[in-house]
């Protein structure tokens, strides 16, 4: 009887591991090979994909918009009504935070004073209504993007 329970547990564990394999395919490196639908950079954020679109034309810090598109792993839009979020932007020696608010269908939008430099890093955190916060890290203007 003990051997049967062990066998069932092993089979269940294997099934769970196999079922979770597709999630491994969504690494930052994999997403960088995908064409983002809105011209931004894609990152995995838990069960979602975030696509960050930033202003790409300012070496000097100035007020600029940024938009995050939220989709599921299949690319279907995820509604952002009732969501909250922030984007922390590190560019050069400056750090600033933008508050993100719902902006139609699956978009979150905010603005902040930032420079659009190749070394720019952005940490996006979004809490969809009734869900846990999800976070993603971006290098939206890096050469590899």
FIMI-102271 format. One record per residue (C-alpha): residue in one letter; x negated, y, z; residue number from 1. Coordinates in nm, 2 decimals. Example, Ala and Ser with C-alpha at 12.3 -4.5 7.8 and 13.67 -1.06 7.14 Angstrom:
FIMI-102271
> code / px / py / pz / pos
> a / -1.23 / -0.45 / 0.78 / 1
> s / -1.37 / -0.11 / 0.71 / 2
This chain:
FIMI-102271
> code / px / py / pz / pos
> x / 0.00 / 0.00 / 0.00 / 1
> x / -0.29 / 0.24 / 0.08 / 2
> x / -0.44 / 0.18 / -0.26 / 3
> x / -0.12 / 0.26 / -0.44 / 4
> x / -0.09 / 0.59 / -0.25 / 5
> x / -0.45 / 0.67 / -0.33 / 6
> x / -0.39 / 0.59 / -0.70 / 7
> x / -0.08 / 0.81 / -0.71 / 8
> x / -0.26 / 1.10 / -0.54 / 9
> x / -0.55 / 1.07 / -0.79 / 10
> x / -0.31 / 1.06 / -1.08 / 11
> x / -0.12 / 1.37 / -0.95 / 12
> x / -0.45 / 1.56 / -0.90 / 13
> x / -0.57 / 1.47 / -1.25 / 14
> x / -0.24 / 1.59 / -1.40 / 15
> x / -0.26 / 1.92 / -1.21 / 16
> x / -0.62 / 1.97 / -1.33 / 17
> x / -0.52 / 1.90 / -1.69 / 18
> x / -0.23 / 2.13 / -1.67 / 19
> x / -0.45 / 2.42 / -1.55 / 20
> x / -0.71 / 2.38 / -1.83 / 21
> x / -0.55 / 2.64 / -2.07 / 22
> x / -0.61 / 2.91 / -1.81 / 23
> x / -0.98 / 2.86 / -1.84 / 24
> x / -0.97 / 2.97 / -2.20 / 25
> x / -0.88 / 3.33 / -2.10 / 26
> x / -1.22 / 3.44 / -1.98 / 27
> x / -1.33 / 3.80 / -2.05 / 28
> x / -1.57 / 3.66 / -2.32 / 29
> x / -1.28 / 3.48 / -2.49 / 30
> x / -1.05 / 3.78 / -2.47 / 31
> x / -1.33 / 4.00 / -2.62 / 32
> x / -1.30 / 3.78 / -2.94 / 33
> x / -0.93 / 3.86 / -2.97 / 34
> x / -0.79 / 4.16 / -3.15 / 35
> x / -0.60 / 4.36 / -2.90 / 36
> x / -0.25 / 4.46 / -3.04 / 37
> x / -0.29 / 4.82 / -2.93 / 38
> x / -0.66 / 4.87 / -3.00 / 39
> x / -0.77 / 4.85 / -2.64 / 40
> x / -0.95 / 4.59 / -2.43 / 41
> x / -0.78 / 4.27 / -2.31 / 42
> x / -0.84 / 4.12 / -1.96 / 43
> x / -0.67 / 3.84 / -1.77 / 44
> x / -0.50 / 3.94 / -1.45 / 45
> x / -0.35 / 3.64 / -1.28 / 46
> x / -0.06 / 3.51 / -1.49 / 47
> x / -0.08 / 3.82 / -1.72 / 48
> x / -0.30 / 3.99 / -1.97 / 49
> x / -0.36 / 4.36 / -1.93 / 50
> x / -0.47 / 4.57 / -2.23 / 51
> x / -0.63 / 4.90 / -2.14 / 52
> x / -0.63 / 5.18 / -2.39 / 53
> x / -0.84 / 5.49 / -2.30 / 54
> x / -0.94 / 5.81 / -2.48 / 55
> x / -1.26 / 5.73 / -2.67 / 56
> x / -1.37 / 6.07 / -2.78 / 57
> x / -1.50 / 6.27 / -2.48 / 58
> x / -1.85 / 6.27 / -2.34 / 59
> x / -1.75 / 6.55 / -2.10 / 60
> x / -1.50 / 6.48 / -1.82 / 61
> x / -1.16 / 6.61 / -1.91 / 62
> x / -0.80 / 6.52 / -1.84 / 63
> x / -0.71 / 6.22 / -2.06 / 64
> x / -0.44 / 5.96 / -2.07 / 65
> x / -0.48 / 5.59 / -2.02 / 66
> x / -0.23 / 5.32 / -2.09 / 67
> x / -0.21 / 4.96 / -1.98 / 68
> x / 0.01 / 4.71 / -2.18 / 69
> x / 0.12 / 4.41 / -1.98 / 70
> x / 0.19 / 4.07 / -2.15 / 71
> x / 0.20 / 3.71 / -2.06 / 72
> x / -0.06 / 3.46 / -2.18 / 73
> x / 0.14 / 3.40 / -2.50 / 74
> x / 0.14 / 3.77 / -2.58 / 75
> x / 0.51 / 3.83 / -2.49 / 76
> x / 0.58 / 4.17 / -2.33 / 77
> x / 0.63 / 4.17 / -1.95 / 78
> x / 0.87 / 4.45 / -1.83 / 79
> x / 0.70 / 4.71 / -1.60 / 80
> x / 1.02 / 4.87 / -1.47 / 81
> x / 0.97 / 4.92 / -1.09 / 82
> x / 0.60 / 4.85 / -1.11 / 83
> x / 0.33 / 5.06 / -0.95 / 84
> x / -0.04 / 5.07 / -1.03 / 85
> x / -0.38 / 5.25 / -1.02 / 86
> x / -0.68 / 5.27 / -1.24 / 87
> x / -1.01 / 5.35 / -1.08 / 88
> x / -1.25 / 5.50 / -1.34 / 89
> x / -1.63 / 5.50 / -1.30 / 90
> x / -1.80 / 5.70 / -1.58 / 91
> x / -2.16 / 5.82 / -1.53 / 92
> x / -2.18 / 5.95 / -1.17 / 93
> x / -1.81 / 6.03 / -1.15 / 94
> x / -1.53 / 5.83 / -0.99 / 95
> x / -1.17 / 5.91 / -1.02 / 96
> x / -0.84 / 5.73 / -0.97 / 97
> x / -0.52 / 5.76 / -1.19 / 98
> x / -0.18 / 5.66 / -1.07 / 99
> x / -0.01 / 5.44 / -1.32 / 100
> x / 0.37 / 5.45 / -1.36 / 101
> x / 0.61 / 5.26 / -1.59 / 102
> x / 0.62 / 5.40 / -1.94 / 103
> x / 0.87 / 5.20 / -2.14 / 104
> x / 0.89 / 4.82 / -2.22 / 105
> x / 0.56 / 4.68 / -2.10 / 106
> x / 0.35 / 4.99 / -2.05 / 107
> x / 0.20 / 5.16 / -1.75 / 108
> x / 0.06 / 5.51 / -1.81 / 109
> x / -0.15 / 5.76 / -1.61 / 110
> x / -0.40 / 6.04 / -1.66 / 111
> x / -0.72 / 6.14 / -1.49 / 112
> x / -1.02 / 6.36 / -1.55 / 113
> x / -1.29 / 6.13 / -1.70 / 114
> x / -1.56 / 6.11 / -1.96 / 115
> x / -1.54 / 5.85 / -2.23 / 116
> x / -1.89 / 5.70 / -2.21 / 117
> x / -2.02 / 5.35 / -2.31 / 118
> x / -2.10 / 5.27 / -1.95 / 119
> x / -1.74 / 5.35 / -1.84 / 120
> x / -1.59 / 5.09 / -1.60 / 121
> x / -1.22 / 5.07 / -1.51 / 122
> x / -1.05 / 4.86 / -1.24 / 123
> x / -0.68 / 4.83 / -1.29 / 124
> x / -0.44 / 4.71 / -1.02 / 125
> x / -0.07 / 4.66 / -1.10 / 126
> x / 0.21 / 4.54 / -0.88 / 127
> x / 0.51 / 4.43 / -1.08 / 128
> x / 0.85 / 4.45 / -0.91 / 129
> x / 0.88 / 4.16 / -0.66 / 130
> x / 0.53 / 4.02 / -0.75 / 131
> x / 0.19 / 4.02 / -0.59 / 132
> x / -0.07 / 4.28 / -0.71 / 133
> x / -0.29 / 4.17 / -1.00 / 134
> x / -0.63 / 4.32 / -1.08 / 135
> x / -0.86 / 4.33 / -1.39 / 136
> x / -1.20 / 4.49 / -1.46 / 137
> x / -1.27 / 4.66 / -1.79 / 138
> x / -1.56 / 4.80 / -1.99 / 139
> x / -1.34 / 4.96 / -2.25 / 140
> x / -1.61 / 5.14 / -2.45 / 141
> x / -1.90 / 4.89 / -2.42 / 142
> x / -2.07 / 4.80 / -2.75 / 143
> x / -1.96 / 4.44 / -2.73 / 144
> x / -1.59 / 4.55 / -2.73 / 145
